[in-house]
Amino acid sequence: MSALTTIGLPVALGIIMFGLGLSLTLGDFARVLKQPKAVIIALLCQLILLPAICFGLVIAFQLPPVLAVGMMMLAASPGGTTANLYSHLFRGDIALNISLTAVNSVIAVITLPLITNFAIWYFEPFDDQLGMQWAKAAEVFAIVLLPVALGMVVRRFWPRFAAAMDKPVRIASVVILVVVIAGAVASNWALLVDNFARLSIITIVFCLISLAVGYVVPRWLKVGKRQAIATSFEIGIHNATLAIVIAQTVLGSVELSLPAAVYGVLMFFIAFGFGFLIRERKGTDAAGDVAREDEAEPASA
């Protein structure tokens, strides 16, 4: 894969995560722990519902065995760090995103190999088995938690600087996102051209269903809108980079990584458009946002 996928994208997202940390306090995480409903709903959707939906799509679209396993691996991948950026841009509950990403990264160390091995057993593309990926889990932790922790430390000890940097960081996040999208399209152009007809429709459908499930199910179960926005992106944006790296380095199959590669490019545009449909608008849940800001203020003093 290109340097953008293996090095540039994680580094860029790590920088963005530092900016997100500037807007967080420990109180954000405490509130998540006091309201576990959204976390439980999101995890059930992520770990059980989406792999089942993806399995049905793979059979319905009659994908070749290797591509079918690649789709299942993608469905089993945890939420990508990009989900935190989209939640940040569309004003979701960022603390919930980060908590879900952390929890998912741990659980995926077990569930990703299990789901992928099931797909390999069912579709029989080859005989290799997928082992436990502790290094990949540690990598996700490093990308997500370390920059966020650093940003939170800056906010705790230099609150005025953190407040002054909020708007510039939001602007920089948009710029970086555009650069990442452009780079992803350029570096995966050949893959898109060669596999567009075969993989674009199923990846688009899967991405839309994932985003919709992540938003509609929590709202149906009376979860707040900002939390539902967060779970929508967390569930709808899978870690395509992780799926690509495992496919190529662990299982040694470029073809196996194609669904994640195509999804990884198309997802940027789909999620961005979906964000405008569900975004927090002025006046919506305003009281909750004000309350959150009031509660967070003492923590940064």
N, C-alpha and C positions, 0 to 999 in steps of 0.2 A: 504493500500500500504506500501511498505518498507520505511525505514528511508531514503534511497538514493533518492527516488522519492519525498518525502514530505519535507525533510530537506537537505540532502546531496547535491542533484543536484542544488537547488537554491543557496545554500551557495557557492558551487564550481563555479557556473556561476557568482556569485557576485564578487568573487575574480578575475575571468577572466575579468569581465567588468572593474574592477579597472585598470588592465593592458591596456585595450583598451583606457581608458581615458587618459593614459599617452601619447598616440600618437595623441591626438586631441587638437585643439584650437577652440576658438569661431569663427574664420574665416571659419572653416569647415562648421559650421552650417549656417553662413551668406551666403555662396555660395549655400547651398541647398535652402535657401529661395529665392535667386535670380534666381534659376533655378527650378521652381516648377513642370516642365513637368514630370520628373521621379516620383515625389511624387504622382501626380494625376493619372498617368498611373498605378502605383503600387497599389494604393488604389482601383481603379476601378476593377483591376484584383482580388484583395484580397476579396473585399466585394460583388462583383456581379458575375464575371466570374467563380471563383472557386467553390462557393456553387452550381451554376447551373451545372457545370461539375460533381461535386460529386453527386448531385441528380440523374443525368443521369446514373452514374456508379452504384449507389445503386440499381436503378431499373433494370439495365442490368444484374447485378450479382444476383438479386432476394434475397437480404439479408433478414433474419427475421426482423420483425419490430423493436425490441430493438436494434439490431446491426445497422440497417439502421439509426436510430436516433443518435446512437453513432458516426457513420461516418459523419453525417451532423453537429453534434456538433464539431467534429474535424475540419471540413472544415471552420466552423464559428469562430474558435479560432484564435486569432491574431498570428503574427509571434513570435516564441519563442526566448528567449535570446540567444539560441545556434546559431541562424542565424548570430548574430554579430560575434561570434567566427569564424564561417566558412568564413564569409566575410573577417575577419582579416587574416586568414590563406591563403586565395586565392586572397588577395589584391583587394578586392572590396572597394567601397566607404563606409567606416565605419560610417561616420557622417550621411549619408543617411539612413543606417540601423537603427541607434539609433533613428533618427527622426521618421522613419516609425514605429518602435516599440512603441514609445511614443504615436504617433497619433492613431495607431491601438488599443492600450490599452484603450484609451478613447472611441473610437468609438465602440469597442467590448462590452463595458458595455451595449450598446443598441442593437447592431446587433446580438450578440451571443444569448441572450434570444429570440429575434424575430425569428431567423432562426431555433433555437432548438424547439421553440413552434410550428412553422410551421410544422416541421418534426413530432413532437408528434401528431399534429392534422391530418396530412396526413396518417401516418403509424399506429397510434392508438395503441401503445404498452401499455400505461397506461394513467391515467388521470392527473398526476401531471403537474404543470406548473412551468416554470423556472423564478425566480425573478431576479431583477437587482443585479449584483455582484460587488458592489462598493469595498468591501474588497479585492476581487481578483484583481481588476484593480489597487488598491493601492499597492498590493503585487508585481505586475509586475513592477510598477513604482519604487518601492524600490529596486528591484533586478537590474533593468536596469539603472536608472538615478542616484541614490545616489553614487554607486561606481564609475561610469563614472565621475560624478562631482568632486569627491574626487581626481581621477586621473588627471583631468584637472587642478585642483588647484595645485597639486604637480608639474605639468609641468610648470604652470605659474610662480610659485615662486622658483622652483628648476629645471630649464630647463636642466642643465647638468646631474643631477641625472636621470631625465626622459629619456634623450637620452641614457644614459649608460644602463638603464634597458630595453630598447626596445628589444634587442636580447634575453636576459634571459627570458623576459616575453613571447616572441614568443615560445621559447623552452618549458617553463612551460605550456603554453596553450596546446601544443601538448600532453604533458604528462598527464595533467588533462583530456583532451579529451579521451585519451586511457583508463584512470581509469574509467571515467563516462560510456564509452561504455561497458567495462567489467562488471562493477557493474550493469548496466541496464540489460544486458543479464542474469546475475546470478539471480537478484531479480525478473525478469519476466520470468524465464525459464519455470515454470509450465504453465503460460498463453500461451507462445509460442508453447509448445508441444500440449496443448489441443485445441488450436484454429488456428494452423498454416494453415491447409488445407482450412479452411473457410475464414480466414481474410487476409492471407499473400498476395495473388495475388492482391486483390482490394486495399490494402494499398500501395503496391509497385507501382501499376499503378497510383494511385492518387498522390503519392509522385513524381514520374517521371513527370507526367503531370504538377503538380504544379511548379516544378523546371524549366521545359521547358517553360511554359507560362511566368514565371517571368523573363526569360532571352530573349526569342525570341520576345515577344510582344514589350518590350521596344526597343530592337535593330531594329525591324521592323519600329518603330516610331522614329528612329534616335536618340535614347538616347545613351550616351557614354558607352563604354564597362565596365568601372569600376562601373558605376552606375547600369548597367544591371546585373553585377555579384551580386551586393548588393541586388537588387530587386528579383533576382532569389532565393537567400537564404531566404530573408524575406518572400516571398510568398510561397516558397517550404517547409520551415521548420515551421510547425505549433506548437503551444504551447500545446503539448500533456499532459504535467503535469497539466495545467489549466483544460483541458477537463476531465482528470481523476478525479481531485479533485471535480469538479462540479458534475460529474456523481455519485460519491460515497457519497459525503457529502450533496449535495443539493437535488439530486433526489433519493439518497439511492439505487442505482442499480450498483452492481459490473459488471454485464453483459453489461451494457451500456458503461462501461469504457474500455471494451476489445479492440475495434478498436483503440482507442488512445494508449492503452498499447502496442499492437502489432506494430502499426505505430511508437511509440516512440523508439522502439529498432531498427527496420529495417531502419528507417529514417537516423540514424547515418551513416550507411554503404553506403546507396544510395546517400546521399548528399555528402559524402566524395569522392565517385567515380565520381559523376557529377562535383564536383569542379575541378577535374583534366582535364575535357573536356573543361571547359570554363575559366580556370584560366588565369590571366594576365601573359603573357610571356615576357621575356626580349626583349625590342625593340618595344613592342606593346604599343601604347599610351604613350611612354616614355616621350614625350614632355609635355604631360598633367601632368604626375607624377612629373616631375622636376618643372613645374610651380607651382604646389600645394605646394611642399616643400619650394620653394623660397618665396611664399606668406605667408606660415605658420611661417617661421623663425622669422620675426620681432615680431610676437605675443608672442613668447616664450622668447624673449630677456628681 
